[in-house]
Amino acid sequence: MGPEIYDPDCTLCPRLAGFLAGIRQRYPDYHARPVPPFGDPAARLVIVGLAPGLHGANATGRPFTGDFAGLLLYETLHRHGFASRPDSRHAGDGLELLDCRITNSVKCVPPQNKPLGSEVNTCNRYLTAELARLPDRVVLLALGVIAHKAALRALGIRQAEFGFAHGAEHALGRGRILLDSYHCSRYNTQTKRLTPAMFDRVVAHGRHLVDAITIPGRMRAT
């Protein structure tokens, strides 16, 4: 990954940079840097999350690894053939994503898990560069409304034309499809806003769409 996609030393957002500096002092064993994307650079399913969790990805250095949200995410990805194992414990556990990639709208952990709009916009330069390298025919899965808007912004598509709704499917042109899901956060799952069955249906639909994509010189997923 070039620095246009991932810069481990990025300090463009002063509030986030200051927060990370404090975390490095309190938790010297944590990654406590911007968290890079994870998975196949040419994946046909690209999952866009919100931001690293304080004691999850911010600690381990891998998206959705070591936190509650990752429990449902990786279990569901494994069930539908997108991950080599159903759990993600640490960055060296041997887990591989299969025709799948996970990235975030904001690469640094924000205070109280709430990035400012200006921080989402500033970090969008990295998501823009990342999505620009994907093949045209790709399925994007946005976890939550912020990720939904960040993906559209990164693709240069007007957000007003595509509203967020759980389970929604948006055709974005050039063979690109955006799927929406509520974020698989602890709050959403514990309040039943998002149930495992609801999330499974969205990922299963993503599997169906990915299997319908054929790329010259590349075998279809089985």
C-alpha positions as CSV (number, residue, x, y, z in Angstrom):
1,M,0.0,0.0,0.0
2,G,1.3,3.4,-1.0
3,P,1.0,6.4,1.3
4,E,-2.0,7.7,-0.7
5,I,-3.9,4.7,0.6
6,Y,-2.4,4.3,4.1
7,D,0.0,6.6,6.0
8,P,0.9,5.1,9.4
9,D,2.2,8.5,10.5
10,C,-0.8,10.6,9.4
11,T,-1.6,13.5,11.8
12,L,-3.9,15.4,9.5
13,C,-6.6,15.5,12.2
14,P,-5.2,17.2,15.3
15,R,-7.9,15.9,17.7
16,L,-7.3,12.3,16.6
17,A,-3.5,12.7,16.6
18,G,-3.6,14.0,20.1
19,F,-5.9,11.2,21.3
20,L,-3.6,8.6,19.8
21,A,-0.6,10.2,21.5
22,G,-2.3,9.8,24.8
23,I,-3.3,6.2,24.1
24,R,0.4,5.3,23.3
25,Q,1.3,6.6,26.7
26,R,-1.4,4.7,28.5
27,Y,-1.2,1.5,26.4
28,P,2.4,1.2,25.1
29,D,1.7,-2.3,23.7
30,Y,-1.2,-1.1,21.5
31,H,-0.9,-0.4,17.8
32,A,-2.2,3.1,18.5
33,R,-1.7,4.4,14.9
34,P,-3.9,4.7,11.9
35,V,-5.1,1.2,11.1
36,P,-4.5,-0.1,7.5
37,P,-7.1,-1.9,5.3
38,F,-7.0,-5.7,5.5
39,G,-7.6,-8.2,2.8
40,D,-7.3,-8.7,-1.0
41,P,-6.4,-5.5,-2.8
42,A,-8.5,-6.7,-5.8
43,A,-11.4,-8.1,-3.8
44,R,-14.9,-8.1,-5.2
45,L,-16.4,-7.5,-1.8
46,V,-15.2,-4.4,0.0
47,I,-16.5,-3.7,3.5
48,V,-16.4,-0.1,4.7
49,G,-16.6,0.3,8.4
50,L,-16.6,3.4,10.6
51,A,-13.4,3.6,12.6
52,P,-11.1,1.5,14.7
53,G,-12.3,0.5,18.2
54,L,-10.2,1.6,21.1
55,H,-9.5,-1.9,22.5
56,G,-10.0,-3.6,19.2
57,A,-8.4,-2.6,15.9
58,N,-6.6,0.3,17.6
59,A,-4.9,-2.2,19.9
60,T,-4.3,-5.0,17.4
61,G,-3.7,-3.0,14.2
62,R,-6.2,-5.0,12.1
63,P,-9.8,-3.9,11.4
64,F,-12.5,-5.4,13.6
65,T,-9.9,-7.6,15.4
66,G,-10.2,-8.0,19.1
67,D,-13.5,-6.2,19.6
68,F,-17.1,-7.1,20.0
69,A,-18.2,-6.0,16.5
70,G,-15.7,-8.3,14.9
71,L,-17.3,-11.4,16.5
72,L,-20.4,-11.1,14.3
73,L,-18.6,-9.8,11.3
74,Y,-15.9,-12.5,10.9
75,E,-18.3,-15.3,11.9
76,T,-20.7,-14.2,9.1
77,L,-17.9,-13.7,6.6
78,H,-16.6,-17.2,7.3
79,R,-20.1,-18.7,6.9
80,H,-20.3,-17.2,3.4
81,G,-16.8,-18.1,2.3
82,F,-15.2,-14.7,2.7
83,A,-12.9,-15.6,5.6
84,S,-10.6,-18.6,6.3
85,R,-11.8,-18.8,10.0
86,P,-14.8,-17.5,12.0
87,D,-12.9,-15.4,14.5
88,S,-10.3,-12.7,14.5
89,R,-8.2,-12.5,17.7
90,H,-5.0,-10.8,16.8
91,A,-3.0,-9.7,13.7
92,G,-0.8,-12.9,13.7
93,D,-3.6,-15.5,14.0
94,G,-3.4,-16.6,10.4
95,L,-6.8,-15.3,9.4
96,E,-7.1,-14.6,5.7
97,L,-9.9,-12.8,3.8
98,L,-11.0,-14.5,0.6
99,D,-12.0,-12.2,-2.2
100,C,-12.8,-9.7,0.5
101,R,-11.3,-6.5,1.9
102,I,-12.1,-4.5,5.0
103,T,-11.4,-0.8,5.4
104,N,-12.6,2.1,7.5
105,S,-14.0,5.6,6.8
106,V,-11.7,6.9,9.5
107,K,-8.3,5.2,10.0
108,C,-7.7,6.5,13.6
109,V,-9.7,5.7,16.7
110,P,-11.9,8.7,17.7
111,P,-12.8,9.7,21.2
112,Q,-16.0,7.9,22.3
113,N,-16.0,6.1,18.9
114,K,-17.5,9.3,17.3
115,P,-15.4,11.0,14.6
116,L,-16.2,14.5,13.6
117,G,-17.6,15.2,10.2
118,S,-14.4,17.2,9.4
119,E,-12.3,14.1,10.3
120,V,-14.4,11.8,8.1
121,N,-13.9,14.3,5.2
122,T,-10.2,14.6,5.8
123,C,-9.6,10.9,5.9
124,N,-11.7,10.3,2.8
125,R,-8.6,11.0,0.7
126,Y,-7.3,7.6,1.7
127,L,-10.6,5.8,0.9
128,T,-10.8,7.6,-2.4
129,A,-7.4,6.3,-3.4
130,E,-8.2,2.8,-2.2
131,L,-11.5,2.5,-4.0
132,A,-9.9,4.0,-7.2
133,R,-7.7,0.9,-7.5
134,L,-10.6,-1.6,-7.4
135,P,-12.0,-3.2,-10.5
136,D,-15.2,-1.6,-11.8
137,R,-17.3,-4.6,-11.0
138,V,-17.3,-4.6,-7.2
139,V,-19.7,-4.9,-4.3
140,L,-19.3,-2.4,-1.5
141,L,-20.9,-3.2,1.9
142,A,-21.3,-0.1,4.1
143,L,-21.6,-0.6,7.8
144,G,-23.7,2.3,8.9
145,V,-24.7,5.7,7.5
146,I,-21.3,7.3,7.9
147,A,-19.6,4.5,6.0
148,H,-22.4,4.7,3.4
149,K,-21.8,8.5,2.8
150,A,-18.0,8.1,3.0
151,A,-18.0,5.4,0.2
152,L,-20.2,7.6,-2.0
153,R,-18.0,10.6,-1.4
154,A,-14.9,8.5,-2.2
155,L,-16.5,7.5,-5.5
156,G,-17.4,11.0,-6.4
157,I,-21.2,10.2,-6.3
158,R,-23.8,12.6,-5.0
159,Q,-25.1,11.3,-1.7
160,A,-28.5,12.8,-2.1
161,E,-29.3,10.3,-4.8
162,F,-28.7,7.2,-2.6
163,G,-30.2,7.2,0.8
164,F,-29.1,4.8,3.5
165,A,-31.4,2.0,4.6
166,H,-30.5,-1.4,6.1
167,G,-30.6,-4.0,3.4
168,A,-30.7,-1.5,0.6
169,E,-28.9,-2.1,-2.7
170,H,-27.7,0.8,-4.9
171,A,-26.5,0.4,-8.4
172,L,-23.7,3.0,-8.8
173,G,-22.8,2.5,-12.4
174,R,-19.8,0.7,-14.0
175,G,-20.9,-2.5,-12.4
176,R,-20.5,-1.1,-8.9
177,I,-23.1,-2.0,-6.2
178,L,-23.4,-0.5,-2.8
179,L,-25.1,-2.6,-0.1
180,D,-26.2,-1.1,3.3
181,S,-26.2,-2.6,6.7
182,Y,-26.5,-1.3,10.2
183,H,-23.1,-1.4,11.9
184,C,-22.4,-4.7,13.7
185,S,-21.5,-2.8,16.9
186,R,-22.2,-4.0,20.4
187,Y,-24.9,-1.3,20.9
188,N,-26.8,-2.3,17.7
189,T,-26.7,-6.0,18.4
190,Q,-27.6,-5.8,22.1
191,T,-30.5,-3.5,21.3
192,K,-31.6,-5.8,18.5
193,R,-31.5,-3.0,16.0
194,L,-29.3,-5.5,14.1
195,T,-29.7,-9.2,14.7
196,P,-27.4,-11.9,13.4
197,A,-30.1,-13.0,11.0
198,M,-30.5,-9.5,9.6
199,F,-26.7,-9.2,9.1
200,D,-26.5,-12.7,7.6
201,R,-29.1,-11.8,5.0
202,V,-27.1,-8.8,3.8
203,V,-23.8,-10.7,3.6
204,A,-25.6,-13.6,1.9
205,H,-26.9,-11.2,-0.7
206,G,-23.4,-9.8,-1.1
207,R,-22.2,-13.4,-1.7
208,H,-24.8,-13.8,-4.4
209,L,-23.8,-10.6,-6.1
210,V,-20.1,-11.4,-5.9
211,D,-20.6,-14.8,-7.4
212,A,-22.4,-13.2,-10.4
213,I,-19.3,-11.1,-11.1
214,T,-16.8,-12.5,-13.6
215,I,-13.4,-10.8,-14.1
216,P,-11.2,-11.8,-17.1
217,G,-8.4,-14.1,-16.0
218,R,-9.8,-14.7,-12.6
219,M,-11.7,-17.8,-11.4
220,R,-15.1,-17.4,-9.8
221,A,-15.4,-18.0,-6.1
222,T,-16.7,-21.5,-5.2
